[in-house]
Amino acid sequence: MEKSEEVSKEPTTKQPTTTTTSDLSPEAELLYAELLSMGFDEAMCREAVKLTTSQDRAIELILKFQEDLEKGQWAPSKQNTTTTQTTQNPFEIPKMYESYKMVCLVRTDLNMGVGKIAAQVGHAVLGAYQNIISSNNLRWNEDLIKWEETGTAKIVLKVKSKEELEELYNRAKDNGLNAYIVADAGRTQIESGSLTVCAIGPASSVIIDQITGHLKLM
């Protein structure tokens, strides 16, 4: 009897209340760990992985969070992560955090020099811009204005072949995005008519990443 009284007086073990990532998908957990290793704030990392599993996008969001924090306009969401991930479209980024960019896809199998790549990327950017100016596409024009308002980001990515370049160009067109592909004039070692670079956008970073998010930076 005495024994049982002693047992009943023992303090119960308190469950830990530390933050975990068990409510995140494996992909989001990996991204969360990578962001933390870069030195970003834990709360901002959690907010970012609720909205995207793209590392580039997550970093863009965290930088935006930091700007808003300095202005006193940001605080971590109180919404449960599990609820967020099951009810929110993973590509739905709040408008205040949405960014715009143009991407240029460069073929690596042509072994172009740095100067050649720069020239071809320049042709692609100009061609994509002229496409919009000469078109009556309302969406493209709205995206152009938002791109200009948010810094005209231009990202150069690598593709391995002509086939991959054409496939991504066609996917962009099929999704209603502005796209322009450059055929070389043949004034260097590159064969005349060779497809070298494709520019996509400008458009929402989230939408472009659905097509080119798997590519590596040049």
C-alpha positions in Angstrom: 0.0 0.0 0.0 2.8 2.4 0.9 4.5 1.5 -2.3 1.4 2.5 -4.4 1.2 5.8 -2.5 4.8 6.5 -3.3 4.2 5.7 -7.0 1.2 8.0 -7.2 3.2 10.9 -5.8 5.9 10.6 -8.5 5.8 13.5 -11.0 4.3 12.7 -14.4 6.6 13.1 -17.4 5.9 16.4 -19.3 5.6 16.1 -23.0 8.1 18.3 -24.9 6.7 21.4 -26.6 9.6 22.0 -28.9 8.9 22.7 -32.6 9.2 19.8 -34.9 9.0 19.3 -38.6 7.0 16.0 -38.4 4.0 17.7 -40.1 6.0 18.5 -43.2 6.4 16.3 -46.3 9.9 14.7 -46.7 10.7 17.2 -49.5 9.6 20.2 -47.4 11.6 18.8 -44.4 14.8 18.6 -46.5 14.3 22.1 -47.8 13.6 23.4 -44.2 16.9 21.8 -43.1 18.8 23.4 -46.0 17.4 26.8 -45.3 18.3 26.5 -41.6 21.9 25.5 -42.5 22.1 28.8 -44.5 21.5 30.7 -41.3 17.9 31.9 -42.0 15.5 32.4 -39.1 13.6 29.2 -38.1 10.1 30.8 -38.1 10.7 32.3 -41.6 12.0 29.0 -42.9 8.8 27.3 -41.7 6.7 29.9 -43.4 8.6 29.6 -46.6 8.3 25.8 -46.9 4.5 26.1 -46.3 4.3 28.0 -49.5 6.9 26.3 -51.8 9.3 23.4 -52.1 11.6 25.3 -54.5 14.8 26.5 -52.8 15.1 29.6 -55.0 11.5 30.6 -54.3 11.9 29.9 -50.6 14.9 32.2 -50.3 13.0 34.9 -52.2 10.2 34.6 -49.7 12.5 34.7 -46.7 14.1 37.8 -48.0 10.7 39.4 -48.5 9.7 38.3 -44.9 12.9 40.0 -43.6 12.0 43.3 -45.4 8.5 43.1 -44.0 9.8 42.4 -40.5 12.0 45.6 -40.7 8.8 47.5 -41.5 6.9 45.8 -38.7 4.6 44.1 -41.2 5.5 40.4 -40.7 4.8 37.8 -38.1 4.7 34.0 -38.3 1.4 32.5 -39.3 -0.5 30.8 -36.5 -2.1 28.4 -39.0 -1.1 24.8 -38.5 1.3 23.6 -41.2 -0.6 20.3 -41.7 -3.8 22.2 -42.4 -2.0 24.6 -44.7 -0.4 21.8 -46.8 -3.6 19.8 -47.2 -5.9 22.7 -48.0 -3.7 25.1 -49.9 -2.6 24.7 -53.5 1.2 24.4 -53.3 1.5 26.9 -56.2 -0.7 29.5 -54.6 1.7 32.2 -53.3 0.1 35.2 -51.5 0.1 38.1 -53.9 2.2 40.3 -51.5 5.0 37.7 -51.8 4.7 36.9 -55.5 7.7 37.6 -57.7 8.3 37.8 -61.4 11.2 36.8 -63.6 12.4 35.8 -67.0 14.5 32.7 -67.5 17.0 32.0 -70.3 17.7 28.4 -71.2 21.2 27.9 -72.7 22.3 24.7 -74.5 25.5 23.3 -72.9 26.1 20.8 -75.7 27.2 23.5 -78.1 30.2 24.5 -75.9 29.6 28.2 -76.5 32.1 30.6 -75.0 31.2 33.2 -72.3 31.0 36.0 -74.9 28.8 33.9 -77.2 26.5 32.9 -74.4 26.1 36.6 -73.3 25.3 37.6 -76.9 22.7 34.8 -77.4 21.1 35.5 -74.0 20.9 39.2 -75.0 19.2 38.3 -78.3 16.7 36.1 -76.4 15.8 38.7 -73.8 15.3 41.3 -76.5 13.3 39.0 -78.6 11.0 38.0 -75.7 10.5 41.7 -74.8 9.6 42.6 -78.4 7.2 39.7 -78.5 5.2 41.3 -75.7 5.4 44.8 -77.1 4.1 43.7 -80.5 1.3 41.5 -79.1 -2.1 42.2 -77.8 -1.8 39.6 -75.1 -3.2 41.2 -71.9 -1.6 38.6 -69.6 1.8 39.1 -71.1 1.6 42.9 -70.7 0.4 42.6 -67.1 3.3 40.3 -66.3 5.7 42.7 -68.0 4.6 45.6 -65.8 4.8 43.5 -62.6 8.3 42.2 -63.7 9.5 45.8 -64.2 8.0 46.8 -60.8 9.8 44.0 -59.0 13.4 44.4 -60.4 13.4 42.7 -63.9 15.0 39.5 -62.6 16.7 37.4 -65.3 17.9 33.9 -64.5 20.1 31.8 -66.8 19.7 28.1 -66.7 21.3 25.1 -68.4 19.8 22.6 -70.8 21.6 19.6 -72.3 20.3 19.5 -75.9 18.3 21.0 -78.7 15.5 18.5 -77.9 15.3 19.6 -74.3 15.3 23.3 -75.3 12.5 22.7 -77.8 10.5 20.7 -75.3 10.6 23.4 -72.6 9.9 26.1 -75.2 6.8 24.1 -76.3 5.7 23.5 -72.7 5.9 27.3 -72.0 3.8 28.1 -75.1 1.3 25.4 -74.2 0.9 27.0 -70.8 0.2 30.4 -72.3 3.6 31.9 -71.5 5.6 34.3 -73.7 8.6 32.4 -75.1 11.3 33.3 -77.7 13.9 30.9 -79.1 17.1 32.1 -80.8 18.5 30.6 -84.0 22.2 31.5 -84.4 23.2 33.5 -87.5 26.3 31.3 -88.0 28.9 34.0 -87.7 31.0 31.9 -85.3 31.8 28.2 -84.9 28.1 27.5 -84.3 26.2 26.2 -87.3 23.8 28.7 -88.9 20.3 28.1 -87.8 21.3 26.3 -84.6 18.9 26.9 -81.7 21.0 28.2 -78.9 18.9 30.0 -76.2 15.2 30.2 -75.2 13.8 33.0 -73.1 10.6 32.3 -71.2 8.6 35.1 -69.5 8.6 37.4 -67.8 5.9 35.8 -65.7 5.2 34.7 -62.1 8.2 32.8 -60.7 5.8 30.2 -59.4 4.4 29.4 -62.8 7.8 29.4 -64.6 9.2 27.1 -61.9 6.6 24.5 -62.8 8.3 24.3 -66.2 12.0 25.0 -65.4 12.3 24.5 -61.7 14.4 21.3 -62.1 17.1 23.0 -64.2 20.5 24.1 -62.7 21.9 27.6 -62.9 24.4 28.4 -65.7 
